Amino acid sequence: MTRTSLSDVIADRPVVLDGGLATLLERHGHDLSSDLWSARLLRDDPAAIERAHREFFEAGAEVATTASYQVSFEGFGATGVERDEVEQLLRRSVRLAASARDEVAPQGWVAASVGPYGAVLADGSEYRGDYDLDVDGLRAFHRPRLDVLASMVGDGADVLAIETIPCLAEVEAVLAELDGTGVPAWLSLTAADGRTRQGEHLGEAFAMAADVAEIVAVGINCTTPLDARDAVPTAGAAFGAGVVYPNSGQAWNAETRQWEGSSAFRAEDVSAWVMAGARLVGGCCRVGPEDITALRATLGPHGPARSHAQIRSS
């Protein structure tokens, strides 16, 4: 089936993303307490992942983000999995999401998730950005996985989701690897108080992305709804197309591997996000299908349309 490219659609209207895949899998009774998180199920119970993707599409999502966030050659290698099988798991993550899309929402899209280096460390460092690798080291880390997932764009996937990036060094690394590939991607950082987790200004990251033709949107994810609200105008002004999918606002305790606090995710906030420049809107950790249904209802069938030119001039 021929579908309109995501970049063409977001030029006309906002598009609804899914919510927290791991959150839904945990709700279904799966233990995600290992360092591999939801990626473990790509090997142990892939049908569970496809069911979760279907549930988000049925709830109103137009984009499924794959379960590849935590997949890495290093992470699986530490458990004895060979590189060839890790490649197969990356490809499987795309095929599972594409199968759910084709069954429930054939006009929808699949975003192949590329998580940060910190996700592999499984110590919460993606929320700090205190890495032990420089830009060259981060490029070397990302390159093999990016190569596999990029090869799936046009073969199940429609776009890469470079997400939860905490620092400018990692932004520079992934942009350098994407530049010139012709593979569409969005770039999403995790942030607080208008800055990256490493304390750099978000506008610097978004300005860097503006020089890479492959980037279709920039923004933030896995941050509080309040921080999302404050960051969207920066993304919209710097780039023209923003992506925003905050978590519930609860705090992740890396030591106990549990979420703490109560949810602050409000579907009605999406209208303000869109008017500030967001074109891809959804949720991250602790945001479930019911939240996506409410978000979709708030937007209406198409949401308030604004052109890139309008966004840039606002």
HUNOR-V457329 format. One record per pair of residues at least 24 apart in sequence whose ideal C-beta (glycine too) atoms are under 10 Angstrom apart, sorted by sequence separation. I is the first residue (numbers start at 1). J is the second residue. If there is no record, write none. Layout:
i:I j:J
i:I j:J
This chain:
i:24 j:48
i:25 j:49
i:28 j:52
i:42 j:66
i:66 j:90
i:68 j:92
i:69 j:93
i:90 j:114
i:117 j:141
i:159 j:183
i:160 j:184
i:161 j:185
i:162 j:186
i:163 j:187
i:164 j:188
i:165 j:189
i:166 j:190
i:185 j:209
i:196 j:220
i:215 j:239
i:217 j:241
i:218 j:242
i:219 j:243
i:220 j:244
i:221 j:245
i:222 j:246
i:223 j:247
i:224 j:248
i:225 j:249
i:262 j:286
i:263 j:287
i:267 j:291
i:270 j:294
i:274 j:298
i:279 j:303
i:24 j:49
i:27 j:52
i:42 j:67
i:67 j:92
i:68 j:93
i:116 j:141
i:117 j:142
i:120 j:145
i:159 j:184
i:160 j:185
i:161 j:186
i:162 j:187
i:163 j:188
i:164 j:189
i:165 j:190
i:166 j:191
i:171 j:196
i:187 j:212
i:202 j:227
i:206 j:231
i:216 j:241
i:217 j:242
i:218 j:243
i:219 j:244
i:220 j:245
i:221 j:246
i:222 j:247
i:224 j:249
i:244 j:269
i:261 j:286
i:263 j:288
i:266 j:291
i:267 j:292
i:270 j:295
i:274 j:299
i:278 j:303
i:25 j:51
i:41 j:67
i:42 j:68
i:66 j:92
i:67 j:93
i:68 j:94
i:116 j:142
i:157 j:183
i:158 j:184
i:159 j:185
i:160 j:186
i:161 j:187
i:162 j:188
i:163 j:189
i:164 j:190
i:165 j:191
i:166 j:192
i:170 j:196
i:194 j:220
i:197 j:223
i:209 j:235
i:215 j:241
i:217 j:243
i:219 j:245
i:220 j:246
i:221 j:247
i:223 j:249
i:224 j:250
i:244 j:270
i:259 j:285
i:265 j:291
i:267 j:293
i:268 j:294
i:269 j:295
i:270 j:296
i:273 j:299
i:24 j:51
i:25 j:52
i:28 j:55
i:39 j:66
i:40 j:67
i:66 j:93
i:67 j:94
i:115 j:142
i:138 j:165
i:150 j:177
i:157 j:184
i:159 j:186
i:160 j:187
i:161 j:188
i:162 j:189
i:163 j:190
i:169 j:196
i:185 j:212
i:187 j:214
i:216 j:243
i:217 j:244
i:219 j:246
i:224 j:251
i:246 j:273
i:259 j:286
i:267 j:294
i:268 j:295
i:270 j:297
i:271 j:298
i:279 j:306
i:21 j:49
i:24 j:52
i:27 j:55
i:39 j:67
i:42 j:70
i:43 j:71
i:65 j:93
i:66 j:94
i:68 j:96
i:114 j:142
i:142 j:170
i:146 j:174
i:150 j:178
i:153 j:181
i:168 j:196
i:170 j:198
i:186 j:214
i:187 j:215
i:191 j:219
i:192 j:220
i:202 j:230
i:203 j:231
i:206 j:234
i:210 j:238
i:245 j:273
i:263 j:291
i:266 j:294
i:267 j:295
i:270 j:298
i:271 j:299
i:275 j:303
i:278 j:306
i:23 j:52
i:24 j:53
i:38 j:67
i:39 j:68
i:42 j:71
i:66 j:95
i:67 j:96
i:68 j:97
i:138 j:167
i:141 j:170
i:153 j:182
i:154 j:183
i:167 j:196
i:169 j:198
i:171 j:200
i:184 j:213
i:185 j:214
i:186 j:215
i:187 j:216
i:188 j:217
i:189 j:218
i:191 j:220
i:202 j:231
i:205 j:234
i:206 j:235
i:209 j:238
i:210 j:239
i:244 j:273
i:265 j:294
i:266 j:295
i:267 j:296
i:268 j:297
i:269 j:298
i:270 j:299
i:271 j:300
i:274 j:303
i:275 j:304
i:277 j:306
i:279 j:308
i:22 j:52
i:37 j:67
i:38 j:68
i:39 j:69
i:40 j:70
i:64 j:94
i:66 j:96
i:67 j:97
i:115 j:145
i:143 j:173
i:147 j:177
i:153 j:183
i:154 j:184
i:166 j:196
i:167 j:197
i:168 j:198
i:175 j:205
i:184 j:214
i:185 j:215
i:186 j:216
i:187 j:217
i:188 j:218
i:189 j:219
i:190 j:220
i:191 j:221
i:193 j:223
i:205 j:235
i:206 j:236
i:208 j:238
i:209 j:239
i:210 j:240
i:222 j:252
i:243 j:273
i:244 j:274
i:265 j:295
i:267 j:297
i:268 j:298
i:274 j:304
i:276 j:306
i:21 j:52
i:24 j:55
i:38 j:69
i:39 j:70
i:40 j:71
i:66 j:97
i:114 j:145
i:138 j:169
i:139 j:170
i:142 j:173
i:143 j:174
i:146 j:177
i:150 j:181
i:152 j:183
i:153 j:184
i:165 j:196
i:166 j:197
i:167 j:198
i:168 j:199
i:169 j:200
i:178 j:209
i:181 j:212
i:182 j:213
i:183 j:214
i:184 j:215
i:185 j:216
i:186 j:217
i:187 j:218
i:188 j:219
i:189 j:220
i:190 j:221
i:191 j:222
i:192 j:223
i:203 j:234
i:206 j:237
i:207 j:238
i:242 j:273
i:267 j:298
i:274 j:305
i:275 j:306
i:277 j:308
i:20 j:52
i:21 j:53
i:24 j:56
i:37 j:69
i:38 j:70
i:39 j:71
i:64 j:96
i:65 j:97
i:66 j:98
i:114 j:146
i:137 j:169
i:138 j:170
i:141 j:173
i:142 j:174
i:145 j:177
i:146 j:178
i:150 j:182
i:151 j:183
i:153 j:185
i:165 j:197
i:166 j:198
i:167 j:199
i:168 j:200
i:176 j:208
i:179 j:211
i:180 j:212
i:181 j:213
i:182 j:214
i:184 j:216
i:185 j:217
i:186 j:218
i:187 j:219
i:188 j:220
i:189 j:221
i:190 j:222
i:191 j:223
i:192 j:224
i:195 j:227
i:202 j:234
i:203 j:235
i:206 j:238
i:207 j:239
i:242 j:274
i:244 j:276
i:266 j:298
i:267 j:299
i:271 j:303
i:274 j:306
i:279 j:311
i:19 j:52
i:37 j:70
i:38 j:71
i:39 j:72
i:43 j:76
i:64 j:97
i:112 j:145
i:135 j:168
i:136 j:169
i:138 j:171
i:139 j:172
i:140 j:173
i:141 j:174
i:143 j:176
i:150 j:183
i:164 j:197
i:167 j:200
i:168 j:201
i:171 j:204
i:172 j:205
i:175 j:208
i:179 j:212
i:180 j:213
i:181 j:214
i:184 j:217
i:186 j:219
i:187 j:220
i:188 j:221
i:189 j:222
i:190 j:223
i:191 j:224
i:193 j:226
i:194 j:227
i:201 j:234
i:202 j:235
i:205 j:238
i:206 j:239
i:244 j:277
i:245 j:278
i:252 j:285
i:270 j:303
i:271 j:304
i:277 j:310
i:278 j:311
i:18 j:52
i:21 j:55
i:36 j:70
i:37 j:71
i:42 j:76
i:63 j:97
i:64 j:98
i:112 j:146
i:135 j:169
i:138 j:172
i:139 j:173
i:142 j:176
i:143 j:177
i:147 j:181
i:149 j:183
i:150 j:184
i:166 j:200
i:168 j:202
i:171 j:205
i:175 j:209
i:178 j:212
i:179 j:213
i:180 j:214
i:188 j:222
i:189 j:223
i:192 j:226
i:193 j:227
i:203 j:237
i:204 j:238
i:242 j:276
i:243 j:277
i:244 j:278
i:252 j:286
i:277 j:311
i:18 j:53
i:21 j:56
i:24 j:59
i:35 j:70
i:36 j:71
i:40 j:75
i:64 j:99
i:114 j:149
i:131 j:166
i:134 j:169
i:135 j:170
i:138 j:173
i:139 j:174
i:142 j:177
i:146 j:181
i:150 j:185
i:170 j:205
i:171 j:206
i:174 j:209
i:178 j:213
i:179 j:214
i:186 j:221
i:188 j:223
i:192 j:227
i:203 j:238
i:242 j:277
i:243 j:278
i:244 j:279
i:245 j:280
i:246 j:281
i:248 j:283
i:250 j:285
i:276 j:311
i:277 j:312
i:19 j:55
i:20 j:56
i:34 j:70
i:36 j:72
i:39 j:75
i:40 j:76
i:43 j:79
i:64 j:100
i:112 j:148
i:113 j:149
i:114 j:150
i:129 j:165
i:130 j:166
i:131 j:167
i:133 j:169
i:135 j:171
i:137 j:173
i:138 j:174
i:139 j:175
i:141 j:177
i:142 j:178
i:149 j:185
i:168 j:204
i:172 j:208
i:175 j:211
i:176 j:212
i:178 j:214
i:179 j:215
i:191 j:227
i:194 j:230
i:195 j:231
i:202 j:238
i:203 j:239
i:206 j:242
i:241 j:277
i:242 j:278
i:243 j:279
i:244 j:280
i:245 j:281
i:246 j:282
i:247 j:283
i:248 j:284
i:249 j:285
i:250 j:286
i:275 j:311
i:18 j:55
i:19 j:56
i:39 j:76
i:64 j:101
i:112 j:149
i:126 j:163
i:127 j:164
i:129 j:166
i:130 j:167
i:133 j:170
i:135 j:172
i:136 j:173
i:139 j:176
i:140 j:177
i:146 j:183
i:168 j:205
i:171 j:208
i:175 j:212
i:177 j:214
i:178 j:215
i:190 j:227
i:191 j:228
i:193 j:230
i:194 j:231
i:224 j:261
i:228 j:265
i:229 j:266
i:232 j:269
i:236 j:273
i:240 j:277
i:241 j:278
i:242 j:279
i:243 j:280
i:244 j:281
i:245 j:282
i:246 j:283
i:247 j:284
i:248 j:285
i:249 j:286
i:274 j:311
i:277 j:314
i:18 j:56
i:32 j:70
i:37 j:75
i:43 j:81
i:63 j:101
i:111 j:149
i:112 j:150
i:126 j:164
i:128 j:166
i:129 j:167
i:131 j:169
i:134 j:172
i:135 j:173
i:138 j:176
i:139 j:177
i:167 j:205
i:171 j:209
i:174 j:212
i:192 j:230
i:193 j:231
i:225 j:263
i:226 j:264
i:235 j:273
i:236 j:274
i:239 j:277
i:241 j:279
i:242 j:280
i:243 j:281
i:244 j:282
i:245 j:283
i:246 j:284
i:247 j:285
i:248 j:286
i:249 j:287
i:276 j:314
i:17 j:56
i:18 j:57
i:36 j:75
i:40 j:79
i:61 j:100
i:62 j:101
i:112 j:151
i:126 j:165
i:127 j:166
i:128 j:167
i:129 j:168
i:131 j:170
i:134 j:173
i:138 j:177
i:146 j:185
i:175 j:214
i:191 j:230
i:192 j:231
i:194 j:233
i:225 j:264
i:233 j:272
i:236 j:275
i:237 j:276
i:238 j:277
i:240 j:279
i:241 j:280
i:242 j:281
i:243 j:282
i:244 j:283
i:245 j:284
i:246 j:285
i:247 j:286
i:248 j:287
i:275 j:314
i:16 j:56
i:19 j:59
i:35 j:75
i:36 j:76
i:53 j:93
i:57 j:97
i:61 j:101
i:64 j:104
i:75 j:115
i:112 j:152
i:126 j:166
i:129 j:169
i:133 j:173
i:136 j:176
i:165 j:205
i:168 j:208
i:175 j:215
i:191 j:231
i:194 j:234
i:224 j:264
i:225 j:265
i:229 j:269
i:232 j:272
i:233 j:273
i:236 j:276
i:237 j:277
i:239 j:279
i:244 j:284
i:245 j:285
i:246 j:286
i:247 j:287
i:248 j:288
i:18 j:59
i:34 j:75
i:35 j:76
i:56 j:97
i:64 j:105
i:112 j:153
i:125 j:166
i:126 j:167
i:129 j:170
i:135 j:176
i:174 j:215
i:224 j:265
i:225 j:266
i:228 j:269
i:232 j:273
i:235 j:276
i:236 j:277
i:246 j:287
i:18 j:60
i:19 j:61
i:25 j:67
i:36 j:78
i:43 j:85
i:50 j:92
i:54 j:96
i:58 j:100
i:63 j:105
i:71 j:113
i:78 j:120
i:110 j:152
i:111 j:153
i:125 j:167
i:131 j:173
i:189 j:231
i:231 j:273
i:232 j:274
i:233 j:275
i:234 j:276
i:235 j:277
i:236 j:278
i:245 j:287
i:16 j:59
i:18 j:61
i:21 j:64
i:35 j:78
i:36 j:79
i:43 j:86
i:46 j:89
i:49 j:92
i:53 j:96
i:54 j:97
i:57 j:100
i:61 j:104
i:62 j:105
i:68 j:111
i:69 j:112
i:70 j:113
i:71 j:114
i:72 j:115
i:74 j:117
i:110 j:153
i:191 j:234
i:226 j:269
i:229 j:272
i:232 j:275
i:233 j:276
i:234 j:277
i:235 j:278
i:236 j:279
i:248 j:291
i:16 j:60
i:17 j:61
i:18 j:62
i:21 j:65
i:35 j:79
i:42 j:86
i:49 j:93
i:52 j:96
i:53 j:97
i:56 j:100
i:57 j:101
i:61 j:105
i:64 j:108
i:65 j:109
i:66 j:110
i:68 j:112
i:69 j:113
i:71 j:115
i:75 j:119
i:76 j:120
i:112 j:156
i:113 j:157
i:119 j:163
i:126 j:170
i:225 j:269
i:228 j:272
i:229 j:273
i:232 j:276
i:233 j:277
i:235 j:279
i:16 j:61
i:17 j:62
i:18 j:63
i:20 j:65
i:21 j:66
i:22 j:67
i:34 j:79
i:36 j:81
i:43 j:88
i:50 j:95
i:51 j:96
i:52 j:97
i:53 j:98
i:54 j:99
i:55 j:100
i:57 j:102
i:58 j:103
i:59 j:104
i:60 j:105
i:62 j:107
i:63 j:108
i:64 j:109
i:65 j:110
i:66 j:111
i:68 j:113
i:69 j:114
i:70 j:115
i:72 j:117
i:75 j:120
i:112 j:157
i:119 j:164
i:228 j:273
i:231 j:276
i:232 j:277
i:233 j:278
i:15 j:61
i:16 j:62
i:17 j:63
i:18 j:64
i:19 j:65
i:21 j:67
i:42 j:88
i:43 j:89
i:46 j:92
i:50 j:96
i:53 j:99
i:54 j:100
i:57 j:103
i:58 j:104
i:62 j:108
i:63 j:109
i:64 j:110
i:65 j:111
i:66 j:112
i:67 j:113
i:68 j:114
i:69 j:115
i:74 j:120
i:75 j:121
i:110 j:156
i:111 j:157
i:112 j:158
i:114 j:160
i:115 j:161
i:116 j:162
i:118 j:164
i:189 j:235
i:230 j:276
i:232 j:278
i:15 j:62
i:16 j:63
i:17 j:64
i:18 j:65
i:22 j:69
i:39 j:86
i:42 j:89
i:46 j:93
i:49 j:96
i:50 j:97
i:53 j:100
i:54 j:101
i:57 j:104
i:58 j:105
i:61 j:108
i:62 j:109
i:63 j:110
i:64 j:111
i:65 j:112
i:66 j:113
i:68 j:115
i:69 j:116
i:72 j:119
i:73 j:120
i:74 j:121
i:75 j:122
i:110 j:157
i:111 j:158
i:112 j:159
i:113 j:160
i:114 j:161
i:115 j:162
i:116 j:163
i:118 j:165
i:162 j:209
i:171 j:218
i:188 j:235
i:229 j:276
i:231 j:278
i:245 j:292
i:14 j:62
i:15 j:63
i:17 j:65
i:21 j:69
i:22 j:70
i:42 j:90
i:48 j:96
i:49 j:97
i:50 j:98
i:52 j:100
i:53 j:101
i:56 j:104
i:57 j:105
i:61 j:109
i:63 j:111
i:64 j:112
i:65 j:113
i:66 j:114
i:71 j:119
i:72 j:120
i:109 j:157
i:110 j:158
i:111 j:159
i:112 j:160
i:113 j:161
i:114 j:162
i:115 j:163
i:116 j:164
i:117 j:165
i:118 j:166
i:187 j:235
i:225 j:273
i:228 j:276
i:40 j:89
i:42 j:91
i:43 j:92
i:46 j:95
i:47 j:96
i:50 j:99
i:51 j:100
i:54 j:103
i:55 j:104
i:56 j:105
i:57 j:106
i:64 j:113
i:70 j:119
i:71 j:120
i:72 j:121
i:109 j:158
i:110 j:159
i:111 j:160
i:112 j:161
i:113 j:162
i:114 j:163
i:115 j:164
i:116 j:165
i:117 j:166
i:118 j:167
i:229 j:278
i:232 j:281
i:39 j:89
i:42 j:92
i:46 j:96
i:50 j:100
i:53 j:103
i:54 j:104
i:69 j:119
i:70 j:120
i:108 j:158
i:109 j:159
i:111 j:161
i:112 j:162
i:113 j:163
i:114 j:164
i:115 j:165
i:116 j:166
i:117 j:167
i:228 j:278
i:245 j:295
i:39 j:90
i:42 j:93
i:49 j:100
i:53 j:104
i:54 j:105
i:57 j:108
i:110 j:161
i:111 j:162
i:113 j:164
i:114 j:165
i:116 j:167
i:41 j:93
i:53 j:105
i:56 j:108
i:70 j:122
i:111 j:163
i:117 j:169
i:118 j:170
i:162 j:214
i:187 j:239
i:9 j:62
i:46 j:99
i:50 j:103
i:117 j:170
i:162 j:215
i:186 j:239
i:228 j:281
i:39 j:93
i:42 j:96
i:90 j:144
i:94 j:148
i:98 j:152
i:102 j:156
i:116 j:170
i:160 j:214
i:188 j:242
i:219 j:273
i:38 j:93
i:41 j:96
i:90 j:145
i:93 j:148
i:94 j:149
i:101 j:156
i:159 j:214
i:160 j:215
i:165 j:220
i:186 j:241
i:188 j:243
i:228 j:283
i:6 j:62
i:93 j:149
i:117 j:173
i:160 j:216
i:161 j:217
i:162 j:218
i:163 j:219
i:164 j:220
i:165 j:221
i:166 j:222
i:186 j:242
i:187 j:243
i:188 j:244
i:190 j:246
i:228 j:284
i:6 j:63
i:53 j:110
i:69 j:126
i:87 j:144
i:90 j:147
i:91 j:148
i:94 j:151
i:95 j:152
i:98 j:155
i:99 j:156
i:101 j:158
i:116 j:173
i:117 j:174
i:159 j:216
i:163 j:220
i:164 j:221
i:186 j:243
i:188 j:245
i:190 j:247
i:86 j:144
i:87 j:145
i:90 j:148
i:91 j:149
i:94 j:152
i:98 j:156
i:116 j:174
i:159 j:217
i:163 j:221
i:164 j:222
i:219 j:277
i:220 j:278
i:225 j:283
i:86 j:145
i:89 j:148
i:90 j:149
i:93 j:152
i:94 j:153
i:97 j:156
i:98 j:157
i:163 j:222
i:164 j:223
i:218 j:277
i:219 j:278
i:221 j:280
i:87 j:147
i:88 j:148
i:91 j:151
i:95 j:155
i:96 j:156
i:97 j:157
i:98 j:158
i:114 j:174
i:129 j:189
i:161 j:221
i:217 j:277
i:219 j:279
i:83 j:144
i:87 j:148
i:90 j:151
i:91 j:152
i:94 j:155
i:95 j:156
i:129 j:190
i:217 j:278
i:219 j:280
i:221 j:282
i:222 j:283
i:223 j:284
i:86 j:148
i:87 j:149
i:90 j:152
i:94 j:156
i:95 j:157
i:128 j:190
i:217 j:279
i:219 j:281
i:221 j:283
i:222 j:284
i:225 j:287
i:93 j:156
i:94 j:157
i:114 j:177
i:127 j:190
i:216 j:279
i:217 j:280
i:221 j:284
i:222 j:285
i:87 j:151
i:91 j:155
i:93 j:157
i:94 j:158
i:114 j:178
i:126 j:190
i:150 j:214
i:216 j:280
i:220 j:284
i:221 j:285
i:222 j:286
i:91 j:156
i:127 j:192
i:91 j:157
i:240 j:306
i:74 j:141
i:129 j:196
i:130 j:197
i:131 j:198
i:240 j:307
i:241 j:308
i:73 j:141
i:129 j:197
i:130 j:198
i:240 j:308
i:72 j:141
i:128 j:197
i:129 j:198
i:239 j:308
i:240 j:309
i:242 j:311
i:72 j:142
i:74 j:144
i:127 j:197
i:128 j:198
i:129 j:199
i:236 j:306
i:240 j:310
i:241 j:311
i:73 j:144
i:74 j:145
i:112 j:183
i:114 j:185
i:126 j:197
i:128 j:199
i:129 j:200
i:240 j:311
i:241 j:312
i:72 j:144
i:73 j:145
i:118 j:190
i:125 j:197
i:236 j:308
i:239 j:311
i:240 j:312
i:72 j:145
i:111 j:184
i:112 j:185
i:114 j:187
i:116 j:189
i:239 j:312
i:240 j:313
i:39 j:113
i:71 j:145
i:111 j:185
i:116 j:190
i:236 j:310
i:237 j:311
i:238 j:312
i:240 j:314
i:73 j:148
i:111 j:186
i:236 j:311
i:237 j:312
i:21 j:97
i:39 j:115
i:235 j:311
i:236 j:312
i:237 j:313
i:68 j:145
i:71 j:148
i:237 j:314
i:37 j:115
i:71 j:149
i:233 j:311
i:236 j:314
i:18 j:97
i:118 j:197
i:39 j:119
i:68 j:148
i:163 j:243
i:68 j:149
i:116 j:197
i:233 j:314
i:37 j:119
i:161 j:243
i:163 j:245
i:66 j:149
i:164 j:247
i:35 j:119
i:36 j:120
i:68 j:152
i:161 j:245
i:35 j:120
i:37 j:122
i:35 j:121
i:36 j:122
i:66 j:152
i:35 j:122
i:34 j:122
i:35 j:123
i:68 j:157
i:18 j:108
i:66 j:156
i:66 j:157
i:16 j:108
i:17 j:109
i:21 j:113
i:68 j:160
i:69 j:161
i:188 j:280
i:15 j:108
i:18 j:111
i:64 j:157
i:68 j:161
i:186 j:279
i:15 j:109
i:17 j:111
i:64 j:158
i:65 j:159
i:66 j:160
i:69 j:163
i:186 j:280
i:190 j:284
i:63 j:158
i:66 j:161
i:69 j:164
i:127 j:222
i:63 j:159
i:65 j:161
i:126 j:222
i:127 j:223
i:188 j:284
i:3 j:101
i:9 j:107
i:63 j:161
i:65 j:163
i:9 j:109
i:1 j:102
i:6 j:108
i:3 j:106
i:4 j:107
i:6 j:109
i:3 j:107
i:5 j:109
i:6 j:110
i:1 j:106
i:3 j:108
i:4 j:109
i:6 j:111
i:1 j:107
i:3 j:109
i:116 j:222
i:115 j:222
i:161 j:280
i:164 j:284
i:159 j:280
i:163 j:284
i:164 j:285
i:63 j:186
i:127 j:251
i:127 j:252
i:126 j:252
i:128 j:254
i:127 j:254
i:124 j:252
i:126 j:254
i:124 j:253
i:125 j:254
i:124 j:254
i:123 j:254
i:124 j:255
i:111 j:243
i:122 j:254
i:123 j:255
i:121 j:254
i:124 j:257
i:122 j:257
i:17 j:161
i:7 j:158
i:6 j:158
i:7 j:159
i:5 j:158
i:6 j:159
i:4 j:158
i:5 j:159
i:3 j:158
i:65 j:221
i:17 j:186
i:111 j:280
i:109 j:280
i:10 j:186
i:7 j:184
i:6 j:184
i:5 j:184
i:7 j:186
i:6 j:186
i:65 j:245
i:63 j:245
i:15 j:217
i:20 j:222
i:17 j:221
i:11 j:216
i:10 j:216
i:10 j:217
i:7 j:215
i:8 j:216
i:7 j:216
i:6 j:216
i:7 j:217
i:5 j:216
i:6 j:217
i:63 j:280
i:65 j:282
i:62 j:280
i:63 j:282
i:65 j:284
i:37 j:257
i:62 j:282
i:61 j:282
i:35 j:257
i:61 j:283
i:34 j:257
i:23 j:247
i:33 j:257
i:20 j:245
i:23 j:248
i:32 j:257
i:33 j:258
i:17 j:243
i:19 j:245
i:56 j:282
i:14 j:241
i:17 j:244
i:18 j:245
i:20 j:247
i:56 j:283
i:14 j:242
i:15 j:243
i:17 j:245
i:19 j:247
i:20 j:248
i:61 j:289
i:11 j:240
i:16 j:245
i:19 j:248
i:59 j:288
i:60 j:289
i:10 j:240
i:11 j:241
i:14 j:244
i:59 j:289
i:62 j:292
i:10 j:241
i:56 j:287
i:58 j:289
i:59 j:290
i:61 j:292
i:10 j:242
i:56 j:288
i:57 j:289
i:59 j:291
i:60 j:292
i:61 j:293
i:10 j:243
i:26 j:259
i:55 j:288
i:56 j:289
i:59 j:292
i:60 j:293
i:7 j:241
i:55 j:289
i:58 j:292
i:59 j:293
i:60 j:294
i:61 j:295
i:62 j:296
i:57 j:292
i:58 j:293
i:59 j:294
i:60 j:295
i:61 j:296
i:23 j:259
i:56 j:292
i:59 j:295
i:60 j:296
i:52 j:289
i:55 j:292
i:56 j:293
i:59 j:296
i:60 j:297
i:60 j:299
i:20 j:265
i:19 j:265
i:16 j:270
i:14 j:270
i:14 j:271
i:14 j:273
i:14 j:274
i:23 j:283
i:26 j:286
i:13 j:274
i:23 j:284
i:27 j:288
i:20 j:282
i:22 j:284
i:23 j:285
i:27 j:289
i:14 j:277
i:15 j:278
i:17 j:280
i:19 j:282
i:20 j:283
i:21 j:284
i:22 j:285
i:23 j:286
i:24 j:287
i:14 j:278
i:15 j:279
i:16 j:280
i:17 j:281
i:18 j:282
i:19 j:283
i:20 j:284
i:21 j:285
i:22 j:286
i:23 j:287
i:24 j:288
i:14 j:279
i:15 j:280
i:16 j:281
i:17 j:282
i:18 j:283
i:19 j:284
i:20 j:285
i:23 j:288
i:24 j:289
i:13 j:279
i:14 j:280
i:15 j:281
i:16 j:282
i:17 j:283
i:18 j:284
i:19 j:285
i:20 j:286
i:23 j:289
i:12 j:279
i:14 j:281
i:15 j:282
i:16 j:283
i:17 j:284
i:19 j:286
i:20 j:287
i:10 j:278
i:11 j:279
i:19 j:287
i:20 j:288
i:23 j:291
i:10 j:279
i:18 j:287
i:19 j:288
i:20 j:289
i:9 j:279
i:10 j:280
i:17 j:287
i:18 j:288
i:19 j:289
i:9 j:280
i:18 j:289
i:19 j:290
i:20 j:291
i:7 j:279
i:19 j:291
i:20 j:292
i:6 j:279
i:19 j:292
i:6 j:280
i:18 j:292
i:19 j:293
i:17 j:292
i:16 j:292
i:19 j:295
i:16 j:293
i:17 j:295
i:16 j:295
i:16 j:296
i:16 j:298
i:16 j:299
i:15 j:299
i:14 j:299
i:13 j:299
i:14 j:300
i:13 j:300
i:15 j:302
i:16 j:303
i:13 j:301
i:14 j:302
i:15 j:303
i:13 j:302
i:14 j:303
i:12 j:302
i:13 j:303
i:14 j:304
i:12 j:303
i:13 j:304
i:14 j:305
i:13 j:305
i:14 j:306
i:12 j:305
i:13 j:306
i:11 j:305
i:12 j:306
i:11 j:306
i:12 j:307
i:11 j:307
i:12 j:308
i:11 j:308
i:10 j:308
i:11 j:309
i:11 j:311
